[in-house]
Amino acid sequence: MKRDAILKIENVSYRYNDAEDNDYILKNLNYEFEAGKIYAIKGKSGSGKTTLLSLISGLEKEYEGSINFN
């Protein structure tokens, strides 16, 4: 993790319980968020924005990969 990174997402993948085996909302997502910066999450409807926020905030617990908050 970068020295000033406060949140790191590594190989995060998510799919709904009733989805097909290979039908992921998020697949192999990697990103580091740095302290003091402002970020925007944008995309089309249904692209996984709210799902990502639910994962980061800990509201959703069932996912692959790791999310580390420092």
Phi and psi in degrees as a GROMACS rama.xvg file:
@    title "Ramachandran Plot"
@    xaxis  label "Phi"
@    yaxis  label "Psi"
@TYPE xy
-57.4638  154.089  LYS-2
-58.3793  -38.8198  ARG-3
-102.607  12.4964  ASP-4
-77.8177  133.365  ALA-5
-106.73  -15.3126  ILE-6
-146.046  131.392  LEU-7
-129.849  128.361  LYS-8
-111.702  123.058  ILE-9
-125.015  119.966  GLU-10
47.773  42.3633  ASN-11
-80.6009  127.728  VAL-12
-130.819  144.655  SER-13
-145.883  138.204  TYR-14
-143.633  152.348  ARG-15
-68.3653  152.388  TYR-16
-56.7236  -36.2317  ASN-17
-93.188  9.09457  ASP-18
-80.2618  158.843  ALA-19
-60.8322  158.419  GLU-20
-55.2578  -33.6863  ASP-21
-110.569  18.6637  ASN-22
-102.365  80.0142  ASP-23
-92.4006  142.865  TYR-24
-78.3007  -44.7342  ILE-25
-123.871  138.607  LEU-26
-137.794  120.272  LYS-27
50.7478  49.7159  ASN-28
-80.798  130.457  LEU-29
-132.111  129.913  ASN-30
-165.413  150.492  TYR-31
-122.36  130.599  GLU-32
-101.778  129.215  PHE-33
-95.8507  146.067  GLU-34
-63.0615  140.431  ALA-35
85.1936  -2.918  GLY-36
-103.312  155.239  LYS-37
-108.424  133.905  ILE-38
-120.774  149.527  TYR-39
-123.704  139.305  ALA-40
-110.97  116.873  ILE-41
-131.93  156.493  LYS-42
166.981  173.483  GLY-43
-68.2742  161.464  LYS-44
-58.0435  132.219  SER-45
84.1582  8.79615  GLY-46
-87.2916  -5.16686  SER-47
107.617  11.7572  GLY-48
-61.1728  -52.0825  LYS-49
-67.2474  -36.8644  THR-50
-60.5663  -44.4734  THR-51
-60.0385  -44.97  LEU-52
-64.0611  -36.7206  LEU-53
-65.2131  -38.8416  SER-54
-66.834  -47.5329  LEU-55
-61.4193  -40.106  ILE-56
-79.5524  -10.19  SER-57
88.6503  7.21922  GLY-58
-70.5298  -31.1253  LEU-59
-110.512  126.752  GLU-60
-105.435  -19.3225  LYS-61
-95.2072  99.6792  GLU-62
-155.703  165.653  TYR-63
-101.409  149.634  GLU-64
99.0119  -161.131  GLY-65
-140.099  146.902  SER-66
-128.091  116.619  ILE-67
-119.537  124.499  ASN-68
-108.66  129.815  PHE-69
